[in-house]
Amino acid sequence: MTAAARPVRRSPLEGSPARRRTEGTIRTVLLAGSILTVLISVGIVLSLLFQALSFLRQIELSQLFAQGWFPRRGQFSLPTVLAGTLIVTGVAMAIAAPVGLGSAIYLSEYARPRARKIIKPILEVLAGIPSVVVGFFALTWINPNIVQGLFSDAKGSTLLAAGIGVGILSIPLVASVSEDAMRAVPQAMREASYGLGARRITTSLRVVLPAAISGVVAALILATSRAIGETMVVALAAGASGGSLFTLDPLGPGQVLTAAMASLAAGSDQVTGNTAAFQSLFFLGLVLFVITLLLNLVGDAFVRRTRQRY
Amino acid sequence: MTAASVAAGTVRGTLRATRRDYAGLVFAGLLLLSLLFTLAVLGILISDQLARGLPVFAERGTDVLTSSLSSRPSQAGLAQGIIGTALLAVMVSLLAFPLGILTAIYLEEYAPANRFTRFFDINIRNLAGVPSVVYGLLGLAVFVGFFRGLDVGNGRNVLTGGLTLAVLILPLVIITAAEAIRAVPNAIREAGFGLGASRWQVVRKLIIPAAAPGILTGTVLALSRALGETAPIILVGGILGSFSGSGSFVDLTTGPYTVLPLITFDWARKPQEEFRALTSAAIIVLLAVTLLANTFAIYLRNRYDRKW
């Protein structure tokens, strides 16, 4: 190589102009994808915002605090759908938190590698079951066999059954995120604990769990957000497809944010165009979007904290 | 007995716990129980659907798969849903996979570590957490409106459904693909650059082949998720109830359509008892599609899981 004799300049290292052009084009094409994802976010926010504002201009504020959620009659009670959502989410997390966390501790601290290899895919299968299937299961199996078996005065479709269904769907998320966090705890901490004579239960609960707490909290927050946004389970199992009065009774039907949207859209031949009933869909969407966005931001912040610690 | 063996015995005695560790046993039992709960739910769910749905297949055979929708349960079938789901699968794969993988490559291999990149990253993570029903609203406002503006039917067709689902799983595809690319060790990149390869050559010849199994797993999981989605399709106007189409390509893409999960939802809320069994039959087909895709993805990952 004769070039070796000459002093090193930058240009030969940068390659030929043609090569640099290709590289530049590719970089631009790839960048377009990232910009598109931002456009999607902007699109979501704008499409929700405009129609929601138009909805709020059409109605009087008192309609948002009517006796119930009956969009076709002009009653858009926000407390009704929020109460339903709160009940369903509460029941769901009461199931998903202990079961998911228990499974995570077992997989991370107790299970042998071979058992893990079999059990983890099974959890992933559960995560892959479409929510409409769980909704039908909640309506036709959980409600008659479990809910009505435990409470004889429970109705044919109940918020409780819907909550259990949503909880089942949330278990894999709680389990996998918090298991990841526990497995990220350095082995040296476990060994130090055992070296001091601690038992496995003490090591799990007093050493590993506190060390992984950020990830566990993140798992619970993200699962809550997912439970609030879950639609098809409540649309099928919570009843009240036409509308519902304000209720706090988990043993009866009730209306939930997401299910109210689904039933509005499922009957959208009647409500379409610029009617208040149709646009209430976007108002509910905006409420849902804001709640889940806040939860996701907080959850993500916790996830990042676990990543930084060790 | 020598003094040494006595000493060894004493040490062993103090190390061995004298009391049974009941709290520990109960705790381990509870943990196992929570895992068994999950497995039991999965088992009951699947066996319950099989018990309800298989008699329908036994009675009508493949007729259930090949007939069109009908308000009469004895004639209703899944054909239109199977076609709709297949069309959506093709559309979602063509739109979301290339776009998602290219974006992941940009974020991992090209993007400078600055404020914009961090913003892209946070934005994508949040998009992945947006409830699917909200994507349905986006599809309704943007895509349905756009196709209606073009005067393509009433805008409620497979194209808008496919676009909506593609946007829905795009963040998922990006995140999983980015994780797979990140797992490729830096030594491989450095080796490529050291031989004088350009960035794109390194990406194309080294990074993509090394990350391919991980990327493939992520995309298949995302596709399976898209095919099971119901709520967004309800919002962008998949047909509930029955309809007839000519079966021509134009009609398939711009006319009314439905998908398997939507039929499941529609039948599940019908009051007639016969539709209960039909719903389970539809669920068996739906689960066969989504769980096969899932199992395939998990198999791929376990088969090609590489520790660098």
HADDOCK unambig.tbl for C-alpha pairs under 7 A between the chains (distance, minus, plus):
assign (segid A and resid 23 and name CA) (segid B and resid 200 and name CA) 6.54 0.50 0.50
assign (segid A and resid 30 and name CA) (segid B and resid 102 and name CA) 5.63 0.50 0.50
assign (segid A and resid 30 and name CA) (segid B and resid 103 and name CA) 5.75 0.50 0.50
assign (segid A and resid 30 and name CA) (segid B and resid 106 and name CA) 5.32 0.50 0.50
assign (segid A and resid 31 and name CA) (segid B and resid 103 and name CA) 6.89 0.50 0.50
assign (segid A and resid 31 and name CA) (segid B and resid 106 and name CA) 6.23 0.50 0.50
assign (segid A and resid 33 and name CA) (segid B and resid 99 and name CA) 6.10 0.50 0.50
assign (segid A and resid 33 and name CA) (segid B and resid 102 and name CA) 6.85 0.50 0.50
assign (segid A and resid 33 and name CA) (segid B and resid 103 and name CA) 4.89 0.50 0.50
assign (segid A and resid 34 and name CA) (segid B and resid 103 and name CA) 5.62 0.50 0.50
assign (segid A and resid 34 and name CA) (segid B and resid 120 and name CA) 6.52 0.50 0.50
assign (segid A and resid 37 and name CA) (segid B and resid 124 and name CA) 6.79 0.50 0.50
assign (segid A and resid 38 and name CA) (segid B and resid 123 and name CA) 6.88 0.50 0.50
assign (segid A and resid 41 and name CA) (segid B and resid 127 and name CA) 6.99 0.50 0.50
assign (segid A and resid 43 and name CA) (segid B and resid 138 and name CA) 6.98 0.50 0.50
assign (segid A and resid 44 and name CA) (segid B and resid 138 and name CA) 5.42 0.50 0.50
assign (segid A and resid 47 and name CA) (segid B and resid 138 and name CA) 6.29 0.50 0.50
assign (segid A and resid 47 and name CA) (segid B and resid 141 and name CA) 5.97 0.50 0.50
assign (segid A and resid 99 and name CA) (segid B and resid 34 and name CA) 4.76 0.50 0.50
assign (segid A and resid 102 and name CA) (segid B and resid 31 and name CA) 4.76 0.50 0.50
assign (segid A and resid 102 and name CA) (segid B and resid 34 and name CA) 5.69 0.50 0.50
assign (segid A and resid 103 and name CA) (segid B and resid 31 and name CA) 6.08 0.50 0.50
assign (segid A and resid 103 and name CA) (segid B and resid 34 and name CA) 5.82 0.50 0.50
assign (segid A and resid 103 and name CA) (segid B and resid 35 and name CA) 4.99 0.50 0.50
assign (segid A and resid 106 and name CA) (segid B and resid 31 and name CA) 5.64 0.50 0.50
assign (segid A and resid 106 and name CA) (segid B and resid 32 and name CA) 6.75 0.50 0.50
assign (segid A and resid 121 and name CA) (segid B and resid 298 and name CA) 6.92 0.50 0.50
assign (segid A and resid 125 and name CA) (segid B and resid 291 and name CA) 6.77 0.50 0.50
assign (segid A and resid 125 and name CA) (segid B and resid 294 and name CA) 6.87 0.50 0.50
assign (segid A and resid 126 and name CA) (segid B and resid 42 and name CA) 6.49 0.50 0.50
assign (segid A and resid 128 and name CA) (segid B and resid 225 and name CA) 6.80 0.50 0.50
assign (segid A and resid 128 and name CA) (segid B and resid 291 and name CA) 6.64 0.50 0.50
assign (segid A and resid 128 and name CA) (segid B and resid 294 and name CA) 6.69 0.50 0.50
assign (segid A and resid 129 and name CA) (segid B and resid 287 and name CA) 6.96 0.50 0.50
assign (segid A and resid 130 and name CA) (segid B and resid 228 and name CA) 4.79 0.50 0.50
assign (segid A and resid 130 and name CA) (segid B and resid 229 and name CA) 6.66 0.50 0.50
assign (segid A and resid 132 and name CA) (segid B and resid 230 and name CA) 6.85 0.50 0.50
assign (segid A and resid 132 and name CA) (segid B and resid 261 and name CA) 6.65 0.50 0.50
assign (segid A and resid 132 and name CA) (segid B and resid 265 and name CA) 6.42 0.50 0.50
assign (segid A and resid 133 and name CA) (segid B and resid 283 and name CA) 6.43 0.50 0.50
assign (segid A and resid 136 and name CA) (segid B and resid 268 and name CA) 6.47 0.50 0.50
assign (segid A and resid 137 and name CA) (segid B and resid 45 and name CA) 6.63 0.50 0.50
assign (segid A and resid 201 and name CA) (segid B and resid 24 and name CA) 5.41 0.50 0.50
assign (segid A and resid 201 and name CA) (segid B and resid 27 and name CA) 6.94 0.50 0.50
assign (segid A and resid 229 and name CA) (segid B and resid 131 and name CA) 4.88 0.50 0.50
assign (segid A and resid 230 and name CA) (segid B and resid 131 and name CA) 6.98 0.50 0.50
assign (segid A and resid 231 and name CA) (segid B and resid 133 and name CA) 6.96 0.50 0.50
assign (segid A and resid 231 and name CA) (segid B and resid 231 and name CA) 6.49 0.50 0.50
assign (segid A and resid 232 and name CA) (segid B and resid 231 and name CA) 6.40 0.50 0.50
assign (segid A and resid 236 and name CA) (segid B and resid 269 and name CA) 6.94 0.50 0.50
assign (segid A and resid 262 and name CA) (segid B and resid 231 and name CA) 6.55 0.50 0.50
assign (segid A and resid 262 and name CA) (segid B and resid 234 and name CA) 6.91 0.50 0.50
assign (segid A and resid 265 and name CA) (segid B and resid 234 and name CA) 6.34 0.50 0.50
assign (segid A and resid 265 and name CA) (segid B and resid 235 and name CA) 5.33 0.50 0.50
assign (segid A and resid 266 and name CA) (segid B and resid 234 and name CA) 6.06 0.50 0.50
assign (segid A and resid 282 and name CA) (segid B and resid 137 and name CA) 6.95 0.50 0.50
assign (segid A and resid 285 and name CA) (segid B and resid 134 and name CA) 5.88 0.50 0.50
assign (segid A and resid 289 and name CA) (segid B and resid 130 and name CA) 6.72 0.50 0.50
assign (segid A and resid 292 and name CA) (segid B and resid 130 and name CA) 6.78 0.50 0.50
assign (segid A and resid 293 and name CA) (segid B and resid 126 and name CA) 6.82 0.50 0.50
assign (segid A and resid 293 and name CA) (segid B and resid 130 and name CA) 6.98 0.50 0.50
assign (segid A and resid 296 and name CA) (segid B and resid 126 and name CA) 6.50 0.50 0.50
assign (segid A and resid 296 and name CA) (segid B and resid 129 and name CA) 6.51 0.50 0.50
